[in-house]
Amino acid sequence: MTELRSDHYLVGLDLQGRRVVVVGGGAVVARRLAVLAASGADIHIISPEVTPTVESFPGVTVHRRRYADGDLDGAWYAMAATDDPAVNAQVVSEADGRRIFCVRTDLAAEGSAVTPATVRHDGLAVGVLASGDHRRSAAVRSAIGAALAGDGLTNTGLTDVAEPHPAGVALVGGGPGDPDLITVRGRRLLSQADVVVADRLAPGELLDRLGPNVELIDAAKVPYGRAMAQDAINQVLIDRAKAGKFVVRLKGGDPFVYGRGFEELQACAEAGVPVTVVPGISSAIAAPAAADVPVTHRGVTHEVVIVSGHVAPDHPDSLVDWDAIGRMSGTVVLMMAVARIETFANALMAGGRAADTPVAIIENGTLPTQRVTRTTLSAAADAAEQAQVRPPAIVVIGPVAGLYREHL
């Protein structure tokens, strides 16, 4: 039996622009990817199979094949995160030979590095190592995070005594992306979860903070790509809850704003599973606010309409009166609209909206990678293409999109 080491040297790595190789593409990688990506590393994932969250993670290069000797060439840092101990050992061996620090997720002591349980707050990054005891480091990290957030440093999570939690399922809105924007109640319930069923847009750093004993189920829906069927998601929630587990269904934004939250509530209710609903900050409002775009402004607009762009205006399943929206003078917020932005712009102009109406496109709202493209309605499609806009993005149309700080 390998003895866990207690003399790790805690250090911060500057990985900006440097090659990092992650071997594996499952739930462990999905948990850690957001924090790793926040470092600015050039991340390469090698795995024949990857979860939808990993597959669609922005800025990451995925190589869908098995690991081979030589894959760590040029890497500064590596992670062995497969479910095959032999492959993980092979990765660590190559890393040692190349003098590359490597984390092994299944047997931490066999790697040359370990990942601390981290929490970020107001420019601080705090890491906790506990001699290989991942549960203890995660619990201490949670307590420190609570103290930094102003909740007070308590013994919550520092002992083996489990805090009681609600039965059944909690539908938790994780907010627009920044992990600090989840509600206090949502964060508390997430810390008590036995199982977390997470969307692709659920804040990734919150997944990294889960304890090692928490089962993470990837329920991501990749735009125009792979997706876990809604019936399957409903059944997972019900099955885990009936097995006595406390399940948190973690969503981006708010559960009831294009999150299918009420469908899940109905399914659980029909199965006799109790459900707690925790509202979240919707990206439809928060992403524009983070980009200095108010969706309402005195003397400018008295109305806001939030529209889903998952079907085209002429699609038989569309429930939107595009002519009516084109006639209105207020703010239109389009969600899930990047792929069809030209079609929506044309529909609004056909309904009467002026071609020079200001437009703001906010990518990755509230995250460090947030980017804003400002244009007009008639030029929106060309501007989005030139800027290579990628989802997730919110499109704000109306006079408020033309406001700037210096104009107010």
KEKE-3310 file (N, C-alpha, C; in steps of 0.2 Angstrom, whole numbers, plus 5000, padded with zeros to 4 digits):
npx = (5004:5003:5010:5003:5009:5014:5021:5019:5022:5015:5011:5008:5005:5010:5001:4997:4994:5002:5005:4994:4991:4977:4973:4959:4941:4930:4918:4927:4936:4927:4923:4935:4938:4934:4941:4954:4954:4952:4965:4971:4977:4984:4974:4974:4964:4964:4956:4946:4932:4921:4913:4897:4899:4913:4916:4911:4917:4922:4937:4945:4955:4950:4956:4950:4954:4964:4976:4993:5011:5021:5012:5014:5023:5030:5022:5018:5012:5002:4988:4982:4967:4959:4948:4955:4967:4979:4982:4983:4994:5004:5003:5008:5021:5027:5027:5035:5047:5049:5050:5039:5026:5013:4996:4988:4972:4965:4974:4981:4993:5002:5005:5015:5011:4998:4981:4975:4961:4952:4947:4940:4940:4936:4948:4957:4965:4963:4971:4969:4977:4977:4986:4982:4969:4955:4942:4943:4950:4942:4931:4936:4940:4927:4922:4931:4928:4915:4917:4925:4915:4907:4899:4903:4915:4913:4911:4905:4905:4918:4919:4914:4901:4886:4877:4860:4849:4837:4825:4824:4824:4833:4830:4841:4846:4860:4865:4872:4885:4898:4904:4902:4889:4879:4865:4864:4857:4856:4870:4872:4863:4869:4881:4877:4874:4872:4871:4874:4867:4871:4870:4877:4879:4880:4889:4906:4916:4909:4907:4920:4922:4914:4913:4923:4916:4904:4892:4894:4884:4883:4873:4872:4867:4872:4873:4865:4871:4876:4865:4858:4844:4828:4819:4827:4835:4825:4822:4834:4835:4823:4826:4838:4834:4824:4832:4837:4846:4851:4848:4854:4849:4858:4858:4862:4859:4842:4831:4818:4818:4819:4825:4819:4815:4802:4796:4804:4801:4787:4788:4795:4786:4775:4780:4781:4791:4799:4802:4813:4813:4825:4827:4837:4849:4845:4853:4849:4846:4857:4869:4868:4869:4881:4889:4887:4875:4859:4844:4832:4828:4826:4815:4819:4816:4801:4798:4802:4806:4810:4816:4817:4829:4829:4822:4818:4810:4801:4798:4787:4785:4787:4782:4782:4776:4783:4781:4774:4783:4793:4786:4786:4794:4803:4815:4823:4828:4837:4840:4850:4853:4863:4867:4857:4856:4855:4843:4833:4836:4831:4818:4813:4815:4807:4795:4795:4805:4818:4832:4844:4844:4851:4862:4869:4880:4883:4895:4899:4894:4898:4909:4927:4931:4922:4915:4910:4901:4897:4884:4873:4856:4854:4867:4870:4872:4884:4893:4893:4899:4911:4917:4918:4908:4903:4892:4890:4879:4871:4860:4856:4844:4839:4836:4843:4855:4863:4868:4881:4893:4898:4888:4878)
npy = (4994:5011:5024:5039:5055:5069:5081:5090:5103:5118:5128:5141:5140:5147:5146:5152:5152:5140:5123:5111:5094:5084:5068:5059:5060:5061:5062:5067:5075:5085:5091:5098:5106:5119:5127:5125:5130:5143:5147:5151:5142:5132:5120:5102:5089:5071:5058:5044:5044:5057:5067:5077:5090:5092:5090:5101:5112:5128:5134:5123:5110:5095:5078:5064:5050:5036:5037:5039:5035:5049:5059:5069:5077:5093:5098:5107:5103:5090:5079:5064:5056:5045:5031:5020:5012:5007:5015:5027:5026:5024:5037:5045:5039:5043:5057:5058:5054:5065:5075:5082:5089:5080:5076:5063:5056:5045:5039:5048:5049:5043:5052:5066:5078:5086:5091:5105:5108:5122:5139:5154:5172:5188:5192:5184:5168:5153:5138:5122:5108:5092:5081:5071:5068:5070:5073:5080:5091:5097:5100:5109:5119:5123:5129:5139:5146:5150:5159:5169:5174:5180:5173:5168:5159:5142:5126:5119:5105:5101:5090:5073:5072:5072:5086:5088:5087:5093:5081:5071:5081:5095:5109:5119:5135:5140:5153:5165:5161:5166:5159:5165:5171:5162:5159:5161:5151:5141:5138:5132:5121:5114:5111:5101:5090:5073:5068:5077:5083:5090:5104:5109:5123:5126:5134:5130:5131:5128:5115:5110:5112:5102:5089:5074:5063:5065:5061:5065:5069:5071:5081:5088:5098:5100:5113:5109:5097:5083:5077:5074:5065:5072:5064:5055:5062:5066:5053:5049:5059:5055:5041:5042:5049:5041:5031:5036:5046:5063:5075:5087:5096:5105:5120:5132:5149:5152:5140:5140:5148:5145:5133:5121:5117:5116:5105:5095:5096:5093:5079:5073:5076:5068:5056:5055:5061:5073:5091:5104:5121:5132:5148:5156:5168:5175:5173:5181:5193:5196:5194:5205:5216:5214:5218:5231:5235:5240:5232:5239:5256:5272:5283:5278:5264:5254:5241:5224:5209:5193:5181:5164:5157:5144:5139:5143:5158:5154:5141:5127:5124:5136:5147:5161:5177:5186:5197:5205:5208:5214:5226:5232:5244:5242:5233:5218:5203:5190:5173:5158:5161:5162:5155:5158:5171:5180:5177:5180:5194:5198:5194:5203:5216:5214:5215:5228:5234:5245:5246:5251:5249:5248:5234:5223:5210:5198:5187:5173:5179:5187:5180:5178:5177:5185:5194:5208:5212:5226:5232:5235:5231:5227:5224:5214:5200:5199:5206:5197:5185:5190:5193:5180:5175:5164:5152:5151:5165:5180:5190:5207:5218:5234:5251:5252:5245:5253:5262:5269:5270:5283:5290:5291)
npz = (5000:4996:5004:5009:5005:5015:5012:5002:4991:4990:4977:4965:4948:4932:4919:4907:4891:4889:4885:4891:4895:4896:4900:4897:4898:4906:4920:4930:4923:4918:4930:4934:4923:4921:4931:4927:4914:4917:4920:4908:4900:4887:4883:4880:4877:4878:4873:4869:4871:4877:4888:4885:4891:4892:4878:4872:4878:4878:4869:4871:4865:4858:4857:4850:4853:4859:4872:4868:4869:4870:4869:4878:4874:4874:4884:4899:4910:4916:4917:4922:4920:4918:4918:4919:4927:4922:4911:4917:4925:4915:4909:4920:4921:4908:4910:4921:4916:4907:4915:4919:4928:4935:4938:4945:4945:4951:4960:4970:4976:4968:4958:4952:4957:4966:4965:4973:4984:4979:4981:4976:4979:4977:4971:4978:4978:4986:4991:4997:5004:5011:5015:5006:5009:5002:5005:5017:5013:5004:5013:5022:5012:5009:5020:5022:5010:5014:5024:5018:5010:5019:5027:5039:5048:5051:5059:5049:5039:5043:5050:5052:5054:5046:5039:5041:5026:5014:5008:4993:4978:4972:4962:4956:4952:4945:4941:4930:4926:4933:4947:4959:4959:4961:4972:4990:4996:4986:4985:4997:4997:4987:4992:5001:4993:4987:4975:4959:4946:4931:4920:4904:4905:4918:4931:4930:4939:4951:4950:4952:4965:4972:4983:4984:4986:4979:4967:4950:4937:4920:4911:4900:4886:4870:4859:4844:4844:4853:4866:4882:4884:4889:4895:4900:4909:4918:4924:4930:4940:4948:4951:4958:4969:4974:4979:4990:4990:4990:4978:4968:4955:4945:4936:4923:4924:4928:4934:4928:4917:4901:4905:4907:4919:4925:4919:4924:4938:4937:4933:4944:4954:4950:4952:4965:4972:4982:4979:4979:4974:4969:4964:4951:4945:4930:4915:4905:4909:4918:4910:4900:4910:4915:4905:4904:4899:4901:4902:4904:4904:4911:4902:4890:4887:4891:4891:4891:4881:4882:4872:4865:4854:4849:4839:4822:4815:4805:4808:4810:4824:4831:4843:4843:4840:4829:4821:4829:4839:4831:4829:4842:4852:4863:4872:4866:4870:4865:4867:4865:4851:4842:4830:4821:4819:4809:4803:4813:4814:4802:4802:4813:4807:4796:4803:4806:4814:4815:4804:4809:4822:4838:4843:4855:4857:4869:4874:4884:4897:4912:4915:4915:4902:4895:4881:4871:4857:4848:4837:4823:4819:4806:4802:4811:4808:4800:4808:4819:4813:4808:4820:4825:4834:4847:4855:4873:4871:4873:4865:4863:4858:4854:4859:4871:4869:4863:4873:4883:4896:4897:4891:4900)
capx = (5000:5007:5009:5001:5014:5012:5025:5018:5024:5009:5013:5004:5008:5008:5000:4995:4997:5006:5002:4992:4988:4973:4971:4953:4936:4924:4916:4932:4938:4922:4923:4941:4940:4933:4946:4960:4954:4953:4972:4973:4982:4982:4972:4973:4961:4965:4951:4941:4925:4921:4906:4895:4902:4920:4916:4908:4920:4926:4944:4949:4956:4949:4958:4946:4958:4967:4983:4999:5017:5023:5007:5015:5028:5029:5018:5021:5008:4998:4983:4980:4961:4955:4945:4959:4973:4985:4983:4985:5001:5008:5004:5013:5028:5030:5028:5041:5053:5050:5050:5033:5022:5007:4991:4984:4966:4963:4978:4984:5000:5006:5007:5020:5008:4991:4977:4972:4954:4953:4941:4942:4935:4938:4955:4961:4964:4965:4971:4970:4979:4976:4989:4979:4963:4952:4936:4944:4952:4936:4927:4940:4939:4920:4922:4935:4924:4909:4920:4927:4909:4904:4894:4906:4919:4910:4913:4901:4909:4924:4918:4911:4894:4883:4872:4853:4847:4830:4824:4822:4828:4833:4831:4845:4848:4867:4867:4875:4892:4902:4902:4900:4883:4874:4862:4867:4853:4859:4877:4871:4861:4874:4886:4874:4871:4875:4872:4873:4865:4873:4869:4883:4880:4881:4895:4910:4920:4905:4908:4926:4921:4911:4917:4925:4911:4898:4892:4892:4881:4883:4866:4873:4864:4877:4869:4865:4875:4874:4861:4855:4837:4825:4816:4832:4837:4820:4822:4840:4833:4819:4829:4843:4831:4821:4837:4839:4851:4849:4850:4854:4849:4861:4857:4864:4854:4836:4828:4812:4819:4822:4829:4815:4814:4795:4796:4807:4797:4781:4790:4796:4779:4771:4784:4781:4798:4798:4806:4814:4815:4829:4828:4844:4850:4845:4858:4845:4847:4863:4874:4868:4871:4889:4892:4885:4869:4853:4838:4827:4831:4821:4815:4821:4811:4797:4796:4808:4804:4815:4814:4821:4830:4830:4818:4818:4803:4796:4797:4780:4785:4788:4776:4783:4773:4788:4778:4772:4789:4796:4783:4788:4800:4807:4821:4822:4834:4837:4844:4851:4851:4869:4867:4851:4855:4852:4836:4830:4836:4827:4811:4812:4815:4801:4790:4795:4810:4823:4838:4849:4843:4858:4863:4874:4880:4887:4897:4901:4893:4900:4915:4933:4931:4916:4917:4905:4901:4891:4883:4866:4852:4855:4874:4872:4875:4890:4897:4894:4903:4918:4920:4918:4904:4901:4888:4884:4879:4865:4859:4851:4842:4835:4840:4848:4861:4867:4870:4888:4894:4899:4882:4873)
capy = (5000:5017:5029:5046:5060:5075:5086:5093:5110:5122:5133:5143:5139:5152:5141:5156:5150:5134:5117:5106:5088:5080:5061:5057:5065:5059:5067:5070:5081:5090:5095:5102:5109:5127:5130:5124:5134:5150:5149:5153:5136:5129:5113:5097:5083:5065:5052:5041:5046:5063:5069:5083:5096:5092:5091:5108:5117:5133:5135:5117:5105:5088:5073:5059:5044:5034:5040:5036:5038:5055:5064:5074:5081:5100:5100:5110:5101:5085:5076:5057:5056:5040:5026:5014:5013:5006:5021:5033:5024:5025:5044:5047:5037:5047:5063:5058:5054:5071:5080:5086:5088:5076:5074:5056:5058:5040:5037:5055:5048:5040:5057:5070:5084:5085:5097:5107:5111:5129:5144:5161:5177:5195:5192:5179:5161:5149:5131:5118:5101:5088:5075:5066:5067:5074:5075:5085:5097:5100:5102:5115:5124:5125:5133:5145:5150:5153:5164:5174:5177:5184:5168:5166:5152:5138:5119:5115:5101:5100:5084:5067:5072:5075:5090:5086:5091:5091:5075:5072:5084:5102:5112:5125:5140:5142:5159:5166:5158:5167:5155:5169:5173:5158:5161:5158:5145:5137:5136:5128:5115:5111:5108:5095:5085:5067:5068:5083:5082:5097:5106:5112:5130:5127:5136:5125:5131:5125:5108:5109:5112:5097:5084:5068:5058:5067:5058:5070:5066:5076:5081:5093:5098:5103:5116:5106:5091:5078:5079:5069:5066:5075:5059:5051:5066:5065:5047:5049:5062:5051:5035:5043:5052:5036:5027:5039:5052:5070:5076:5094:5097:5112:5123:5138:5154:5151:5134:5141:5152:5140:5128:5114:5115:5114:5098:5091:5097:5089:5072:5071:5076:5062:5050:5056:5064:5080:5095:5111:5125:5138:5152:5158:5174:5173:5176:5185:5200:5197:5195:5212:5220:5213:5221:5238:5235:5239:5230:5244:5263:5277:5287:5274:5258:5252:5234:5219:5203:5187:5176:5159:5156:5137:5137:5148:5161:5151:5134:5126:5124:5142:5150:5168:5182:5190:5203:5209:5210:5219:5233:5235:5249:5241:5229:5211:5199:5183:5168:5153:5163:5164:5151:5160:5178:5184:5175:5184:5201:5199:5194:5209:5221:5214:5217:5235:5237:5249:5243:5254:5248:5245:5227:5221:5203:5197:5180:5171:5184:5187:5176:5182:5177:5189:5198:5211:5215:5230:5233:5236:5225:5225:5222:5209:5193:5200:5207:5191:5181:5193:5192:5173:5174:5157:5152:5154:5172:5184:5196:5212:5222:5240:5257:5251:5242:5259:5266:5268:5273:5290:5293:5291)
capz = (5000:4995:5009:5006:5007:5018:5012:4996:4991:4987:4972:4959:4941:4927:4913:4902:4884:4889:4884:4896:4892:4900:4897:4900:4896:4909:4925:4934:4919:4918:4936:4934:4917:4921:4934:4923:4909:4919:4920:4901:4898:4880:4885:4875:4880:4874:4876:4864:4873:4881:4890:4881:4893:4889:4871:4870:4882:4874:4869:4873:4859:4860:4852:4851:4852:4865:4874:4866:4872:4866:4869:4883:4871:4874:4889:4905:4915:4914:4921:4921:4923:4915:4923:4918:4931:4918:4907:4921:4926:4909:4908:4925:4919:4903:4913:4925:4911:4903:4920:4918:4934:4933:4943:4944:4949:4954:4965:4970:4979:4962:4953:4955:4959:4968:4964:4980:4984:4979:4981:4974:4981:4977:4969:4981:4977:4992:4990:5003:5004:5017:5015:5002:5012:4998:5009:5022:5010:5001:5018:5024:5007:5009:5026:5020:5006:5017:5028:5014:5007:5024:5030:5045:5048:5056:5058:5044:5034:5045:5054:5049:5055:5040:5041:5037:5020:5012:5004:4986:4972:4972:4956:4958:4947:4946:4939:4923:4925:4938:4953:4965:4957:4964:4978:4996:4997:4981:4987:5003:4995:4983:4997:5004:4988:4986:4967:4956:4938:4929:4913:4901:4907:4925:4933:4930:4945:4956:4950:4955:4973:4975:4987:4980:4986:4976:4960:4945:4931:4915:4908:4895:4879:4866:4853:4838:4845:4858:4872:4886:4883:4894:4899:4904:4915:4923:4927:4934:4946:4952:4953:4963:4975:4978:4982:4996:4989:4989:4971:4965:4948:4944:4929:4922:4925:4932:4932:4924:4911:4896:4908:4907:4926:4927:4916:4929:4944:4936:4933:4951:4958:4948:4955:4972:4974:4984:4975:4981:4968:4971:4958:4950:4942:4923:4910:4900:4913:4921:4905:4898:4915:4916:4899:4905:4895:4905:4898:4904:4906:4911:4896:4884:4886:4896:4890:4889:4879:4881:4866:4863:4847:4847:4832:4817:4815:4800:4809:4813:4831:4834:4846:4844:4835:4827:4818:4835:4842:4827:4830:4848:4853:4868:4872:4864:4872:4862:4869:4860:4844:4838:4824:4817:4821:4803:4802:4818:4812:4796:4805:4816:4802:4792:4807:4807:4818:4811:4802:4813:4829:4841:4845:4858:4858:4875:4875:4891:4901:4919:4915:4913:4895:4892:4876:4869:4850:4847:4830:4822:4818:4799:4802:4816:4806:4798:4814:4823:4809:4808:4827:4827:4840:4848:4861:4875:4870:4873:4860:4866:4853:4856:4861:4877:4867:4861:4879:4885:4902:4896:4889:4905)
cpx = (5004:5005:5008:5006:5011:5016:5025:5020:5019:5012:5008:5008:5005:5007:4997:4998:5001:5002:5001:4989:4984:4971:4965:4948:4930:4922:4921:4935:4933:4922:4929:4942:4940:4939:4953:4960:4954:4960:4975:4977:4979:4980:4971:4970:4962:4961:4947:4934:4926:4914:4904:4898:4909:4920:4915:4912:4924:4933:4948:4949:4955:4951:4955:4950:4961:4974:4988:5006:5019:5018:5009:5021:5026:5024:5021:5018:5003:4993:4981:4973:4956:4952:4949:4966:4980:4987:4986:4992:5006:5009:5009:5020:5031:5031:5034:5047:5054:5050:5045:5028:5015:5003:4988:4978:4963:4967:4983:4992:5005:5008:5012:5017:5001:4987:4974:4965:4954:4946:4944:4937:4939:4946:4960:4960:4967:4965:4972:4972:4979:4979:4986:4972:4958:4945:4937:4946:4946:4931:4930:4939:4932:4919:4925:4931:4918:4912:4922:4920:4905:4899:4897:4909:4916:4913:4909:4906:4916:4924:4915:4904:4890:4877:4865:4852:4840:4831:4823:4827:4827:4834:4835:4847:4855:4869:4870:4882:4897:4900:4900:4892:4877:4871:4865:4863:4855:4865:4876:4869:4866:4880:4884:4873:4875:4876:4870:4872:4866:4872:4876:4884:4880:4888:4900:4914:4916:4906:4915:4926:4917:4915:4918:4920:4904:4898:4890:4890:4880:4877:4867:4869:4869:4873:4870:4870:4872:4870:4859:4847:4833:4822:4821:4835:4831:4820:4828:4838:4828:4822:4834:4840:4827:4826:4840:4844:4847:4852:4849:4854:4852:4861:4860:4858:4848:4833:4822:4812:4823:4826:4825:4814:4807:4794:4798:4803:4790:4783:4791:4790:4775:4774:4784:4787:4797:4804:4806:4816:4819:4830:4835:4844:4850:4850:4855:4845:4854:4869:4874:4871:4878:4892:4890:4879:4863:4847:4832:4831:4826:4821:4817:4817:4807:4795:4803:4804:4810:4812:4819:4822:4832:4827:4818:4811:4798:4795:4790:4779:4786:4782:4777:4780:4779:4786:4777:4778:4793:4793:4784:4794:4805:4813:4819:4828:4833:4842:4844:4850:4857:4869:4862:4851:4853:4845:4831:4830:4831:4819:4809:4811:4809:4795:4789:4800:4816:4829:4844:4848:4849:4857:4869:4874:4885:4889:4900:4900:4895:4906:4921:4934:4926:4919:4910:4906:4895:4890:4876:4862:4853:4862:4875:4875:4882:4895:4899:4899:4910:4921:4920:4914:4902:4897:4892:4884:4872:4865:4854:4850:4837:4839:4845:4854:4866:4870:4877:4888:4894:4893:4877:4874)
cpy = (5006:5022:5036:5051:5066:5081:5090:5101:5114:5128:5135:5143:5144:5148:5145:5154:5144:5128:5113:5100:5085:5074:5059:5062:5064:5065:5070:5076:5086:5094:5100:5107:5117:5130:5130:5129:5141:5152:5152:5148:5134:5121:5108:5091:5077:5060:5050:5043:5052:5064:5076:5089:5097:5093:5098:5113:5122:5134:5129:5113:5098:5083:5066:5052:5042:5037:5036:5039:5043:5060:5070:5079:5089:5102:5102:5106:5095:5082:5069:5056:5051:5035:5019:5015:5012:5012:5026:5032:5026:5033:5047:5045:5041:5054:5063:5058:5061:5077:5085:5084:5085:5074:5067:5056:5052:5038:5043:5054:5046:5046:5061:5077:5082:5092:5099:5109:5118:5133:5150:5166:5183:5196:5188:5172:5157:5142:5128:5111:5098:5081:5069:5065:5072:5077:5080:5091:5101:5103:5109:5121:5127:5130:5139:5150:5154:5159:5170:5178:5180:5179:5166:5159:5148:5131:5115:5111:5099:5093:5079:5067:5076:5080:5088:5090:5089:5084:5076:5076:5092:5105:5119:5129:5142:5149:5159:5163:5160:5163:5159:5172:5168:5160:5158:5151:5139:5134:5131:5121:5111:5108:5102:5089:5079:5066:5075:5081:5089:5098:5109:5119:5131:5129:5131:5125:5128:5118:5106:5109:5107:5092:5078:5063:5059:5064:5064:5067:5072:5076:5087:5092:5103:5106:5112:5100:5086:5081:5073:5070:5068:5069:5055:5055:5066:5059:5046:5053:5058:5045:5037:5045:5046:5031:5030:5045:5058:5073:5084:5094:5105:5114:5130:5143:5152:5144:5134:5145:5148:5135:5121:5112:5113:5107:5093:5090:5092:5081:5069:5071:5070:5056:5050:5058:5071:5084:5102:5115:5131:5142:5154:5165:5172:5177:5181:5193:5201:5198:5202:5217:5220:5217:5229:5240:5235:5237:5235:5251:5268:5282:5284:5268:5256:5245:5230:5212:5198:5182:5170:5158:5149:5135:5143:5151:5157:5143:5133:5125:5130:5145:5158:5172:5187:5197:5208:5212:5215:5226:5236:5239:5247:5236:5221:5208:5192:5179:5162:5155:5164:5161:5154:5168:5182:5183:5179:5191:5202:5199:5200:5215:5221:5216:5225:5238:5240:5246:5245:5253:5245:5238:5226:5213:5201:5189:5179:5177:5183:5183:5180:5182:5181:5193:5201:5214:5219:5232:5235:5230:5223:5222:5216:5203:5194:5202:5201:5186:5184:5192:5185:5172:5167:5157:5149:5162:5174:5190:5201:5217:5228:5246:5257:5249:5247:5263:5264:5271:5280:5293:5294:5296)
cpz = (5000:5001:5006:5009:5010:5017:5005:4996:4987:4983:4967:4953:4936:4921:4907:4895:4884:4889:4890:4893:4897:4897:4901:4898:4900:4914:4929:4930:4919:4924:4936:4929:4918:4925:4930:4917:4911:4920:4913:4898:4891:4882:4879:4879:4875:4877:4870:4865:4878:4882:4886:4884:4891:4882:4869:4874:4878:4875:4871:4866:4862:4855:4854:4849:4859:4866:4871:4868:4867:4866:4873:4880:4871:4879:4895:4911:4912:4919:4918:4924:4920:4920:4922:4921:4927:4914:4911:4923:4921:4908:4913:4923:4914:4906:4917:4921:4908:4909:4920:4925:4932:4939:4941:4948:4953:4960:4966:4972:4973:4957:4956:4957:4961:4967:4971:4979:4984:4979:4980:4976:4981:4976:4973:4978:4983:4990:4996:5001:5011:5017:5011:5004:5008:5001:5014:5019:5007:5007:5021:5019:5007:5015:5025:5015:5009:5021:5024:5011:5013:5028:5037:5045:5053:5055:5053:5039:5036:5049:5050:5050:5049:5043:5037:5031:5018:5008:4997:4981:4974:4965:4957:4952:4949:4944:4932:4921:4930:4944:4959:4964:4959:4970:4984:4997:4992:4982:4993:5001:4991:4987:5001:4999:4988:4979:4964:4948:4935:4922:4911:4904:4914:4927:4934:4937:4951:4956:4953:4962:4976:4978:4983:4981:4983:4969:4956:4939:4926:4911:4902:4889:4875:4860:4847:4838:4850:4864:4876:4886:4889:4899:4903:4910:4920:4927:4932:4941:4951:4955:4959:4970:4978:4981:4988:4996:4988:4983:4970:4958:4946:4937:4929:4922:4930:4929:4927:4918:4906:4899:4909:4914:4928:4924:4921:4936:4943:4936:4940:4955:4956:4951:4962:4976:4976:4980:4978:4975:4971:4964:4957:4946:4934:4919:4906:4903:4915:4916:4902:4904:4916:4911:4899:4900:4899:4900:4898:4906:4906:4905:4890:4882:4892:4896:4888:4887:4879:4877:4865:4856:4845:4841:4828:4817:4810:4802:4812:4820:4835:4837:4847:4838:4834:4824:4824:4839:4838:4828:4837:4848:4858:4867:4870:4866:4869:4865:4865:4853:4840:4831:4819:4818:4815:4802:4807:4816:4807:4798:4809:4812:4798:4796:4809:4811:4813:4810:4807:4820:4832:4843:4849:4859:4864:4875:4882:4896:4908:4920:4913:4905:4891:4887:4873:4862:4850:4839:4829:4820:4811:4798:4807:4814:4804:4803:4818:4819:4809:4815:4829:4833:4841:4855:4867:4874:4870:4868:4862:4860:4855:4858:4866:4875:4865:4867:4881:4892:4902:4893:4894:4910)
residu = (MET:THR:GLU:LEU:ARG:SER:ASP:HIS:TYR:LEU:VAL:GLY:LEU:ASP:LEU:GLN:GLY:ARG:ARG:VAL:VAL:VAL:VAL:GLY:GLY:GLY:ALA:VAL:VAL:ALA:ARG:ARG:LEU:ALA:VAL:LEU:ALA:ALA:SER:GLY:ALA:ASP:ILE:HIS:ILE:ILE:SER:PRO:GLU:VAL:THR:PRO:THR:VAL:GLU:SER:PHE:PRO:GLY:VAL:THR:VAL:HIS:ARG:ARG:ARG:TYR:ALA:ASP:GLY:ASP:LEU:ASP:GLY:ALA:TRP:TYR:ALA:MET:ALA:ALA:THR:ASP:ASP:PRO:ALA:VAL:ASN:ALA:GLN:VAL:VAL:SER:GLU:ALA:ASP:GLY:ARG:ARG:ILE:PHE:CYS:VAL:ARG:THR:ASP:LEU:ALA:ALA:GLU:GLY:SER:ALA:VAL:THR:PRO:ALA:THR:VAL:ARG:HIS:ASP:GLY:LEU:ALA:VAL:GLY:VAL:LEU:ALA:SER:GLY:ASP:HIS:ARG:ARG:SER:ALA:ALA:VAL:ARG:SER:ALA:ILE:GLY:ALA:ALA:LEU:ALA:GLY:ASP:GLY:LEU:THR:ASN:THR:GLY:LEU:THR:ASP:VAL:ALA:GLU:PRO:HIS:PRO:ALA:GLY:VAL:ALA:LEU:VAL:GLY:GLY:GLY:PRO:GLY:ASP:PRO:ASP:LEU:ILE:THR:VAL:ARG:GLY:ARG:ARG:LEU:LEU:SER:GLN:ALA:ASP:VAL:VAL:VAL:ALA:ASP:ARG:LEU:ALA:PRO:GLY:GLU:LEU:LEU:ASP:ARG:LEU:GLY:PRO:ASN:VAL:GLU:LEU:ILE:ASP:ALA:ALA:LYS:VAL:PRO:TYR:GLY:ARG:ALA:MET:ALA:GLN:ASP:ALA:ILE:ASN:GLN:VAL:LEU:ILE:ASP:ARG:ALA:LYS:ALA:GLY:LYS:PHE:VAL:VAL:ARG:LEU:LYS:GLY:GLY:ASP:PRO:PHE:VAL:TYR:GLY:ARG:GLY:PHE:GLU:GLU:LEU:GLN:ALA:CYS:ALA:GLU:ALA:GLY:VAL:PRO:VAL:THR:VAL:VAL:PRO:GLY:ILE:SER:SER:ALA:ILE:ALA:ALA:PRO:ALA:ALA:ALA:ASP:VAL:PRO:VAL:THR:HIS:ARG:GLY:VAL:THR:HIS:GLU:VAL:VAL:ILE:VAL:SER:GLY:HIS:VAL:ALA:PRO:ASP:HIS:PRO:ASP:SER:LEU:VAL:ASP:TRP:ASP:ALA:ILE:GLY:ARG:MET:SER:GLY:THR:VAL:VAL:LEU:MET:MET:ALA:VAL:ALA:ARG:ILE:GLU:THR:PHE:ALA:ASN:ALA:LEU:MET:ALA:GLY:GLY:ARG:ALA:ALA:ASP:THR:PRO:VAL:ALA:ILE:ILE:GLU:ASN:GLY:THR:LEU:PRO:THR:GLN:ARG:VAL:THR:ARG:THR:THR:LEU:SER:ALA:ALA:ALA:ASP:ALA:ALA:GLU:GLN:ALA:GLN:VAL:ARG:PRO:PRO:ALA:ILE:VAL:VAL:ILE:GLY:PRO:VAL:ALA:GLY:LEU:TYR:ARG:GLU:HIS:LEU)
# end
